[in-house]
Amino acid sequence: MTDVTDALPAEAERLRILIAPHPALRRKARAVAAADAPAVRDLIPRMLATMYAAPGIGLAAPQVGVGLRLAVIDLQREERREPIVLINPEIVRASAETETREEGCLSLPDQYADVTRPRAVTVRFEGPDGVRREILAEGLMARCLQHEIDHLDGVLFIDHLSSLRRSMILRRLAKAQREKAQA
């Protein structure tokens, strides 16, 4: 969406990414309504700037403390930016075929685990221009879409793991955060 990239000022204010176990990460986000349009227009470039600076390939509004069903994705990383803005996204189809790959999350810095998800999904969403769209995605894009939509439902990637593995990751994260605060 070139209009979004063109509107992204280099000095866009970055937002603070919430770190698990922050309670806002567990709340289900509410649908974006027409009355939210001005706030969403302001939030999109700030979320993109935050995601690019992190660096990451996806960011959901609850990760920056905003309880709206809004997410941004850009798999291009260092190459030409091609952000996708998802307003009120929903998975309308998921393949029966699954794939297991390592996932990480900006809200669980430096923590990774293998997560099994559907290999392909169809996601319906609204763009910042108000147009309803559908995207059929496979591989990394499908995984990223599912991961960000999970955030909108208060779900973290660690929720797809065994309770033992989830506890280990949360303990490691807490220790790393304590060490960072003491440094």
C-alpha positions as CSV (number, residue, x, y, z in Angstrom):
1,M,0.0,0.0,0.0
2,T,2.1,2.8,-1.3
3,D,-0.2,5.5,0.3
4,V,0.8,4.2,3.8
5,T,4.5,4.0,3.0
6,D,4.5,7.5,1.5
7,A,2.7,8.8,4.6
8,L,5.3,7.3,6.9
9,P,7.5,10.2,8.1
10,A,11.0,9.4,9.1
11,E,10.4,11.0,12.4
12,A,7.1,9.2,13.2
13,E,6.9,8.8,17.0
14,R,7.6,5.3,18.1
15,L,5.5,3.6,20.6
16,R,6.5,1.5,23.6
17,I,6.1,-2.3,23.0
18,L,4.5,-4.0,25.9
19,I,6.4,-7.0,27.3
20,A,4.7,-10.2,28.5
21,P,3.2,-10.8,31.0
22,H,1.6,-7.3,30.6
23,P,-2.1,-7.7,31.1
24,A,-3.0,-5.7,28.0
25,L,-1.5,-8.5,25.9
26,R,-4.2,-10.9,27.2
27,R,-7.2,-8.7,26.4
28,K,-9.4,-9.3,23.4
29,A,-9.3,-6.1,21.2
30,R,-12.5,-4.5,20.1
31,A,-13.5,-3.9,16.5
32,V,-12.4,-0.7,14.9
33,A,-15.5,1.5,14.3
34,A,-16.0,4.5,12.0
35,A,-15.6,6.8,15.0
36,D,-12.0,5.4,15.5
37,A,-10.8,6.6,12.0
38,P,-8.9,9.6,13.2
39,A,-7.1,7.6,16.0
40,V,-6.3,4.8,13.6
41,R,-4.9,7.2,10.9
42,D,-2.6,8.6,13.6
43,L,-1.7,5.2,15.0
44,I,-0.7,3.4,11.7
45,P,2.5,5.4,10.9
46,R,3.5,5.2,14.6
47,M,3.0,1.4,14.6
48,L,4.9,1.0,11.4
49,A,7.8,3.1,12.7
50,T,7.8,1.0,15.9
51,M,7.8,-2.3,14.0
52,Y,10.6,-1.2,11.6
53,A,12.8,0.1,14.5
54,A,12.3,-3.0,16.6
55,P,13.0,-4.6,14.1
56,G,10.0,-6.9,13.4
57,I,7.8,-8.1,10.6
58,G,4.4,-7.6,12.4
59,L,2.9,-5.6,15.2
60,A,-0.6,-5.7,16.6
61,A,-2.2,-2.7,18.4
62,P,-2.5,-4.5,21.7
63,Q,1.3,-4.8,21.8
64,V,1.5,-1.0,22.1
65,G,-1.4,-0.8,24.6
66,V,-4.2,0.0,22.1
67,G,-7.2,-2.3,22.3
68,L,-8.3,-2.1,18.7
69,R,-8.3,-4.8,16.0
70,L,-5.5,-3.3,14.0
71,A,-2.2,-4.8,12.9
72,V,0.6,-4.0,10.5
73,I,2.8,-6.5,8.7
74,D,5.8,-6.1,6.3
75,L,7.9,-9.1,5.5
76,Q,10.4,-7.1,3.4
77,R,12.7,-6.2,6.3
78,E,15.6,-4.3,4.8
79,E,14.4,-4.4,1.2
80,R,11.8,-2.1,-0.3
81,R,9.0,-1.7,2.3
82,E,5.6,-3.1,1.4
83,P,3.5,-2.7,4.5
84,I,0.0,-4.3,4.9
85,V,-2.4,-2.6,7.3
86,L,-5.1,-4.9,8.6
87,I,-8.2,-3.4,10.2
88,N,-10.6,-5.8,11.8
89,P,-8.9,-8.9,10.2
90,E,-10.4,-12.3,10.5
91,I,-9.4,-15.7,9.3
92,V,-12.1,-17.0,7.0
93,R,-10.3,-20.2,5.9
94,A,-7.4,-22.3,7.2
95,S,-5.8,-25.2,5.5
96,A,-5.9,-28.7,7.1
97,E,-2.2,-29.0,6.3
98,T,0.0,-27.6,9.0
99,E,3.6,-26.5,9.3
100,T,5.9,-26.2,12.3
101,R,8.3,-23.3,12.3
102,E,10.2,-21.2,14.9
103,E,8.4,-18.1,16.0
104,G,9.4,-15.1,18.1
105,C,7.5,-12.0,19.2
106,L,8.4,-8.4,19.9
107,S,6.5,-8.7,23.2
108,L,8.6,-11.7,24.2
109,P,12.1,-10.4,23.2
110,D,14.7,-13.0,22.3
111,Q,12.4,-15.9,23.1
112,Y,11.7,-18.4,20.3
113,A,9.9,-21.8,20.0
114,D,8.6,-24.1,17.3
115,V,4.8,-23.5,16.7
116,T,2.5,-25.6,14.6
117,R,-0.1,-23.6,12.6
118,P,-2.1,-24.1,9.4
119,R,0.2,-23.7,6.4
120,A,-2.3,-21.5,4.5
121,V,-5.0,-19.1,5.5
122,T,-7.4,-16.7,3.9
123,V,-7.8,-13.5,5.8
124,R,-10.6,-10.9,5.3
125,F,-9.8,-7.3,6.5
126,E,-10.3,-3.7,5.8
127,G,-7.5,-1.5,4.5
128,P,-6.9,2.1,5.7
129,D,-8.8,3.3,2.6
130,G,-11.9,1.6,3.9
131,V,-11.9,-1.1,1.2
132,R,-12.6,-4.7,2.3
133,R,-10.0,-7.1,1.0
134,E,-9.1,-10.8,1.2
135,I,-5.6,-12.2,1.1
136,L,-4.7,-15.9,0.6
137,A,-1.4,-16.5,2.2
138,E,1.0,-19.4,2.6
139,G,4.3,-19.9,4.4
140,L,5.7,-17.0,6.4
141,M,2.9,-14.6,5.5
142,A,0.3,-17.1,6.7
143,R,2.2,-17.6,9.9
144,C,2.6,-13.8,10.4
145,L,-1.1,-13.1,9.8
146,Q,-2.1,-15.9,12.3
147,H,0.4,-14.6,14.9
148,E,-0.9,-11.0,14.7
149,I,-4.6,-12.0,14.7
150,D,-3.8,-14.1,17.7
151,H,-2.6,-10.9,19.5
152,L,-6.0,-9.3,18.7
153,D,-7.6,-12.1,20.5
154,G,-5.3,-11.9,23.6
155,V,-3.3,-15.0,22.5
156,L,0.5,-15.2,22.5
157,F,2.6,-17.7,20.5
158,I,3.6,-19.4,23.7
159,D,-0.1,-20.3,24.2
160,H,0.4,-22.9,21.4
161,L,3.1,-24.7,23.5
162,S,2.9,-27.1,26.3
163,S,2.5,-25.5,29.8
164,L,6.0,-26.7,30.7
165,R,7.6,-25.1,27.6
166,R,5.5,-21.9,28.1
167,S,6.6,-21.6,31.8
168,M,10.3,-22.1,30.8
169,I,10.1,-19.3,28.2
170,L,8.3,-16.9,30.7
171,R,10.9,-17.6,33.4
172,R,13.7,-17.0,30.9
173,L,12.1,-13.7,29.8
174,A,11.5,-12.5,33.4
175,K,15.2,-13.2,34.2
176,A,16.4,-11.4,31.1
177,Q,14.1,-8.4,31.9
178,R,15.5,-8.3,35.5
179,E,19.1,-8.4,34.2
180,K,18.3,-5.6,31.7
181,A,16.8,-3.4,34.4
182,Q,19.9,-3.9,36.6
183,A,22.3,-3.0,33.8
